[in-house]
Amino acid sequence: MKPLIGITTGCLCGIGPEIVSQAIKDPRVLEICTPKIFGGLFYKKMDPAQCGMASMASLDEAIKAAMTKEVSAIVTAPINKSHWKAACSPFLGHTEYLAHITGSKSFCMMMVSPRLKVSLVTTHLPLFKVAGTLTAEKICEVTRLTKNFLDTYNSPSLHPEGVTASHPQGVKRVSRIAVCALNPHAGDSGALGNEEEQIIIPAVKQLQADGIDVTGPLPADTIFHRALNGEFAAVVAMYHDQALIPIKTLDFKHTVNVTIGLPFIRTSVDHGTAEDIAGKGIADHGNLVEAIKMAVNLCRK
C-alpha cells in the first residue's frame, strides 16, 4: 500500500506551487506514494506578510495531519524566511518552527545526499553569533541524533539510484561520526580560537565515554574529503554554510533536508523560493521529487 505523503507548497510567490504541481504528476512520485497537497497550487503575487501567513497556515495543516497520522510524512516546498519575519513569526525556518509546534526538545537539521550526510549544530544564525551559541551539550545532542538516524535508516535504499556508482569504493556501511572544528586548522591548539579546546573537545570526549564511535574536532577543509572517501558515515558541522556549501557543491540535485527528532518524518528541498523565475514555468521540480522519494524511503524503514 502506497503511503499518503503530505506536501506543502511553501511561499505562493515563489516556485513552490509550480514544482509541487509538476511533482504530483511525475510518474516517479505516483509510483511510490499518494500525494496530499497543503496550500495553493498556483503562483500568486502577494505582499510579504500575506505570503508568510499563508505558508505558515498550510504548514500548520500539514503538521496536524502528520500528528494525527492522516499522512505518513510531510515534505515541504521552500519558504522565504523574510516573509515569515514580515508575518511576525519569531521562527526563521521550517526546522525551528516544526520543533516548536510539535514540542520537540531534541532535534536537528541533517542534509543527506548519496555520498554525504551532514548534521548541523546551529542553523539559521548570523555568523557572528555562532561561536557564542555553541555548547558541548548541543554538540552531544546533535551527534546522538545523528547516530540514532544512522542506526535506524542508514541504508543504500535511501538513494536507490546511483549510490554505488557515485561512490569510488562502492557502498560502505561506516558507523563513525566526525565532528567538525569551528576555527581554521581546528584552532591550532588555541592560536586561532579556543572553542575547540573549551567546547568541542569536551563534547567529543563525553560522547566517546558514552560509547559512541566519534572523532574530532577535525578541520573543515579536510573533513568532508575524508567522509567522501568512506572514512565517516556522517559529519557534524558547527554552522549552516560549513555544512551546506560542501554538500550542495557535491550534489545539489540529490541533496535532501531531513529534520531529525520530530514525532514524524519531514523532508524538504535543498533550495529556496527562486522568486526571480517564479510563475515562468521553468523551475526544475527534480529536487522535490528527491525529497518525496526520501520521505517514502524513510517511511519504509
Stockholm file with secondary structure:
# STOCKHOLM 1.0

chainA/1-301         MKPLIGITTGCLCGIGPEIVSQAIKDPRVLEICTPKIFGGLFYKKMDPAQCGMASMASLDEAIKAAMTKEVSAIVTAPINKSHWKAACSPFLGHTEYLAHITGSKSFCMMMVSPRLKVSLVTTHLPLFKVAGTLTAEKICEVTRLTKNFLDTYNSPSLHPEGVTASHPQGVKRVSRIAVCALNPHAGDSGALGNEEEQIIIPAVKQLQADGIDVTGPLPADTIFHRALNGEFAAVVAMYHDQALIPIKTLDFKHTVNVTIGLPFIRTSVDHGTAEDIAGKGIADHGNLVEAIKMAVNLCRK
#=GR chainA/1-301 SS CCCEEEEECCCTTTTHHHHHHHHTTCHHHHTTCEEEEESCSSCCCCCHHHHHHHHHHHHHHHHHHHHTTSSSEEEECCCCHHHHHHTTCSCCSHHHHHHHHHTCSSCEEEEECSSCEEEESSCSCCHHHHHHHCCHHHHHHHHHHHHHHHHHHCSGGGSCSSHHHHSTTCCCCCCCEEEECSSGGGGTTTTTCSHIIIIIHHHHHHHHHTTCCEEEEECHHHHHHHHHTTSCSEEEESSHHHHHHHHHHHHTTTCEEEEESSSSEEEECSSCCCTTTTTTTCCCCHHHHHHHHHHHHHHHC
#=GC SS_cons         CCCEEEEECCCTTTTHHHHHHHHTTCHHHHTTCEEEEESCSSCCCCCHHHHHHHHHHHHHHHHHHHHTTSSSEEEECCCCHHHHHHTTCSCCSHHHHHHHHHTCSSCEEEEECSSCEEEESSCSCCHHHHHHHCCHHHHHHHHHHHHHHHHHHCSGGGSCSSHHHHSTTCCCCCCCEEEECSSGGGGTTTTTCSHIIIIIHHHHHHHHHTTCCEEEEECHHHHHHHHHTTSCSEEEESSHHHHHHHHHHHHTTTCEEEEESSSSEEEECSSCCCTTTTTTTCCCCHHHHHHHHHHHHHHHC
//
